[in-house]
Amino acid sequence: MSDRISVIGGGSIPDESRTVATAVGRELATRGLTVVCGGRGGTMEAVCRGAKAEGGSTIGILPGERREAANEYVDVAIATGLGHARNALVPLNGDAVIALSGGHGTLTELGFAGIYDRPVVGLGTHDVPGLETVETAEAAVDAVEAALES
């Protein structure tokens, strides 16, 4: 079974952030890593689109009760009916976390990643303790792979 990497970031993002998220998804897929995300739009859709473009696998943990609400690039949609409380489940279901730019929801997921003791790599995200900051999608995936090997 491949490692799962949770990718967190904003639900509404500018084009520059979309490009970064897509690159992260592509890089994860080319290395055989499964994407876990919140399953909706913005960062989540872009990372899933990038992963699918390289033949990767994606899991979306949705806030609502309908699996059909997932973006079109999600392979496995998990409806939770939990709203924002589902933010605890996204980092929980990854072996490591890559954090991209985002707002309060991303910040809560970063907090849960710390609670669950997941390795966390940041690429243009919040500045929080324990976060390894990198500059590229490739460096982000290198860092999570190194953390999982140690």
C-alpha positions in Angstrom: 0.0 0.0 0.0 1.4 3.4 -0.9 1.8 6.2 1.7 -0.9 8.7 1.9 0.0 12.4 1.9 -2.6 14.9 3.1 -2.5 18.1 1.2 -4.2 21.1 2.9 -4.9 24.6 1.6 -7.5 27.1 0.7 -10.9 26.4 -0.9 -10.7 29.6 -2.9 -7.3 30.3 -4.3 -5.6 32.5 -7.0 -4.1 31.1 -10.1 -0.6 31.1 -8.7 -1.7 28.9 -5.8 -3.6 26.6 -8.2 -0.4 26.1 -10.2 1.5 25.2 -7.1 -1.2 22.8 -5.9 -1.4 21.1 -9.3 2.4 20.7 -9.3 2.3 19.1 -5.8 -0.4 16.6 -7.0 1.7 15.7 -10.0 4.8 15.2 -8.0 3.0 13.0 -5.4 1.5 10.8 -8.1 4.8 10.3 -10.0 6.3 9.0 -6.8 3.4 6.6 -6.2 1.9 8.5 -3.2 -1.8 8.8 -2.6 -3.3 12.3 -2.2 -5.7 12.9 0.8 -7.5 16.2 0.8 -10.8 17.8 1.7 -12.3 16.8 -1.7 -13.8 20.1 -2.7 -12.5 23.1 -4.8 -9.5 25.3 -4.8 -6.3 23.6 -3.5 -8.2 20.4 -3.2 -9.3 20.3 -6.8 -6.0 21.4 -8.1 -3.9 18.8 -6.2 -6.3 16.1 -7.3 -6.2 17.3 -10.9 -2.4 17.2 -10.8 -2.4 13.7 -9.3 -4.9 12.3 -11.8 -2.9 13.8 -14.7 0.0 11.5 -13.7 -2.2 8.5 -13.0 -2.3 8.9 -9.2 -4.9 8.1 -6.6 -7.0 10.6 -4.6 -9.1 10.5 -1.5 -11.5 13.4 -0.6 -12.8 13.7 2.9 -15.9 15.9 2.5 -17.6 18.2 5.0 -21.1 17.3 3.9 -23.3 14.3 3.6 -23.1 13.8 -0.2 -20.2 12.0 -1.8 -21.3 13.5 -5.1 -20.1 16.9 -3.8 -16.5 15.9 -4.4 -14.5 17.4 -7.2 -14.3 15.4 -10.4 -10.7 14.3 -9.7 -11.5 12.5 -6.4 -11.3 8.7 -6.7 -12.6 7.9 -3.2 -15.1 10.3 -1.7 -15.8 10.1 2.0 -18.9 12.0 3.2 -18.7 13.0 6.8 -21.6 15.3 7.6 -19.2 17.1 10.0 -18.8 20.5 8.3 -15.6 22.1 9.4 -15.0 19.4 12.1 -13.9 17.2 9.2 -10.7 19.2 9.2 -9.5 16.8 11.9 -9.9 13.9 9.6 -7.8 15.2 6.7 -4.4 15.2 8.4 -5.4 12.1 10.5 -5.7 10.0 7.3 -2.3 11.0 5.8 1.1 9.7 6.9 2.5 13.2 6.4 1.0 16.6 5.5 1.9 19.2 2.9 0.4 22.6 3.7 -0.2 25.2 1.0 -1.6 28.7 1.2 -4.9 29.0 2.9 -6.9 30.6 5.7 -8.4 29.6 9.0 -9.4 26.1 7.8 -5.9 25.3 6.7 -4.6 26.6 10.1 -6.9 24.2 11.9 -5.7 21.3 9.8 -2.1 22.3 10.6 -3.1 22.2 14.3 -4.5 18.7 14.0 -1.4 17.6 12.1 0.6 18.6 15.1 -1.8 16.9 17.5 -1.5 13.7 15.5 2.3 14.0 15.3 2.3 14.0 11.5 5.4 15.4 9.7 4.4 18.7 8.1 6.0 20.5 5.2 4.9 24.0 4.3 5.0 25.6 0.9 3.7 29.2 1.1 1.6 28.6 4.1 1.2 29.7 7.7 4.3 30.0 9.9 3.7 27.6 12.8 6.1 25.7 15.1 7.3 22.3 13.8 6.7 23.2 10.1 9.5 22.5 7.7 9.3 25.3 5.0 10.3 24.6 1.4 10.1 26.5 -1.9 9.0 24.0 -4.6 6.6 21.2 -5.1 9.5 18.8 -5.6 11.2 19.9 -2.4 7.9 19.4 -0.5 7.5 15.8 -1.7 11.2 15.2 -1.0 10.7 16.4 2.6 7.7 14.3 3.3 9.4 11.2 1.8 12.5 11.8 4.0 10.3 12.2 7.1 8.5 9.0 6.4 11.8 7.1 5.9 13.2 8.3 9.2 
